[in-house]
């Protein structure tokens, strides 16, 4: 039981050292993720259309 208490105490100490991001940082990161996801989806969609068209020409 003592090890569990020590573990929880040390977790609390480590969490106090964490520098949490500001709301603006989180919003900026979310924007980057959403834009990146959309761009990758568009690129993959275009590649899929090109390969599909190419396969229809071959077969």
Secondary structure, 3 states (H helix, E strand, C coil): CHHHHHHHHHHHHHHHHCCCCCHHHHHHHHHHHHHHHHHHHHHHHHHHHHHHHHHHHHC
